[in-house]
Amino acid sequence: MNARRFEGKVALVTGGNSGIGLAVAKAFVAEGAKVVVSGRNEANLAAAVEELGASATGVAADTGRLDGIERVAAAVREFGGGRLDVLFCNAGIGGFGPIATISEQKWDELMNVNVKGVYFTVQKVLPLMTRGGAIVLNASVAAGKGDPGGAMYAASKAAVRSLGRSLGAELVGAGIRVNVVSPGPIETPIFANAGMNEQQVADLKVAWSDRNPMKRFGTPGEVAATVLFLASDAASYITGVDLLVDGGRGSF
């Protein structure tokens, strides 16, 4: 039997109560890690922690706010015994629509979670990480595409991609690798959570699948496999990259 890649390690997954985040948290637990998951929806978070078992704990927090991020960092410090080996910054929200429909409130809410939250989560948990640590940021293939109605969301994910490069350069001397995973269309609740109705979601899925070279949406598990690779010793010579998990959408 092969040794589990994250045996004895501590991982934090923000937005780990559903979708990609939950799939990644499950994969880390299966590979031997102790996992802290955060989320804003307390009911979903409780269900996720129950599913993950004794190797995981949850903290209800809005990572678009500094007090929420500090609460997450405190939970990691307690559950992980003062250390953190892997951070997966996954918490994010969607926001789509023509420019005329986007309010300042919508802009601020999305940017607070998708950009500010990523930056300050890294800042607050960094003191717990030592040489050999790995950070993976969740961006999106949207960062490099020009989809009508997607400007605000794409801008936030382009910022995450930029953070991956800059933080990777800043932390390489400390022995901490920073990489980015950019999913394409994935079967998650993000569209419904962004306020789209069932018909809008169905129409969007048909359109996006048609434009995708693989003609389908990906699964959270496919993204999780990529995240665990980037966080593992198998990627020990990789930092600053943006790895697309998108069925070819961003490449051709």
N, C-alpha and C positions, 0 to 999 in steps of 0.2 A: 504494500500500500504506500502510495506517495505521501510524503510529509505535507502537511497543510501549510500553505505559503505565508499565512499571517498568524501562525500559532504564537500566542503570548503577546501579540501586538494590540494596540488600542487605536481605534478608528472613530472619527466623527463624520457623520453624514448629515448635513443640513438639508431640510426638506425631505427627511427620510421616512415620512409617514405614508407615502403613496408613490405610484409611478416608478420612474427611474431610481429615485432615492431609496425606495423600499427594496427594489430589486438588488441594488448595490449593497444595502445593509444585510440582506439575506446572504448574499455571496460572501461578504466578509465574515459573517458568523460561521458559515459553512467551512470557511478556510481557517477557522481557529481564533479569530479576533474577538476582542471585547468591543462593543459598538455603542456609541452614543448617537441617538437620532433626535433631531429637533423638528418641530412642526408647529404651525399656527392652529390647526384644527385639533382640539384636545381629544375628541372622540376617535378620529382617525389615528392619532398618535397612540392612544391607549391600545387600540386594536393591533397596530403595528408592533408594539412592544410585546404584546401577548403572543403574537405570531413568531417573533424573533426569539423569545425565550429568555432564560436566565443570563445569557451572555450579552444582553442588551439592556439599555435604559433609555428613557425618553425625557425630553425637557420641552415643555410648551413655551414657545418664544417666537416673537416676530423679529427675524433677523434683518428687517429693514430699519430697526431701531437699535441704538447703541445699548440701551438697558437690556434688550432682549439678547443681544450678542454676548454681553457680559454674563448673563444668566447661563447661556450655553457654555461659555468658557469655564464657569464655576462647576457646572455639572461634569464636564470632561475632567477637570482637575480632581474631583472627588471620585468618580467612577474609575478613572484610569490610574489612580494612585500617583497623580502629579506628572504624568507624561502623556504624550500623544505621538503616535507614529505616522498616522495617515489622516489627512483632511480631504474630504470630498465636498467642495462647495457646490451644492446642488439646488439650494432653495432659490426659487424663481417664480415669477408669474408672467402670464401672457397679457398682451394688450394689442389689439388690432383694430383697424378702421381707418377711413380716409382722414387726412390731416385736419379737415374742418370739424371732425367729431371729437378730436382729442382735447380734453381740458387740461389745465395746469395740474389739477388734482390727480388725474389719471397718470400724467407724466411723472409727477413727483412720487406717487405710490410705486410705480413700476421701477423707476430708477433707484429708489431707496432700497428695494429688495434685490434687484438684479445686479446693481453695480456697487452702491455704497455698502450693502450687506456683505458682498463678497470681499471687498477690500478690508473692511474692519473685522470681519471674522478671521481673516488671516492674521491681522494685527494682534487681536486679542488672544489667539491660541498659540501664536508663534513662540512665546516663552516656554511652552510645554514641549516643544519639538527640539530634537537634537540631531546630530549628524546621522544621515541615513533616512531622515524623514522624507515623506512624499506628500505633495499637494496636487490635487487634480481639480480644476475648475470646469464647471459645466457651461459651455457656451451654446452655439447653435450654428448649423449651416446657414441660417438666415443672416449671419453676420457678413457673409460675402455675396449675398444675393440682393436683387432689387425687386422685391415683390410689392405690388401696390397694396396699400393698407398696412404694410408691415414695418414702416419706417421707425416707429418708436421702439418696438421690440428688437428689431435688427440693430439699432444703434446701441441698445443696452448690451447686446451680446457681442458686438464689435468691441465695446469697451472691455468686456471680460477677456476677450482674446488678447487685447493689448496688455491687460494686467498680467496675463500668463507669461508674456515675453519679458516684461519689465521686472516683475517679481522673481521670475526665474533667474534673470541676470543679477538681481540684488542678493538672492539667497544662495547662489551656487557656491560661494566661498564658505558658507556655513554647512555645506554638505546636504542641503535640502533641495530636492528637485521639484520644479513646478511645471506642470503640463496642463493642456486643455483638451477636453473631449468635446467635439461638436456634432451632436446628433442631427440627423435629418428628421423627417416625419416619423414619430414614434407613437405607438398606441398608449397614450396617457390621458388623464383627465384635464390637461392644460387648456384645451379649447373650450370645454364646458365651463371651466372655472373662470375663463376670461369673459363669460357672459354670452357666449354664442348658444343659440337654441339648437335642438336636435337636427333640424333640417339644414341649418347653416353648417354644422359640423359634418353632416353626411355629404353635403355638396363639396365642402373643402377637401374631405378625404378622397373623393373621386377625382377632383382636379389635381391634387398633389400626387396621388398615386399614378395618374396618367403621365405627369411630367417626370416622374422618377424613373431612371433607367431600369431599376429592378421591379418597377410596377407594383410596389407594395409599401406599406408602412413597416418600420422595424419594430422590434419588441424591446421592452425594458431590459430583458436578459441579455440581449445582444450589446446594449450599451454597458451593462454591468461587467461583462467579460472584458471589455476594452478598458474600463476604469481600473479593474483589478490588475490588468497587465501593466498599466502605467504606474500603478502604486507599488508594484512588486519589484523584487530584485532582478527580474528578467528585463526590466527597463532601466537598469542602473546607469546606463550611459546615455540616457535620453532626458533632456530637459528643454523647456521652452517650445515644445512642439504643439501643434494643433492637429489632433487626430480625428478625421471625419468618420462618422459612423452613420452613413446617409444613403446607402444604396447607389452611390455614384452621383447624387444630385448636385453636389458642389464641384464636381470635377468635369463632367461632360453632360 
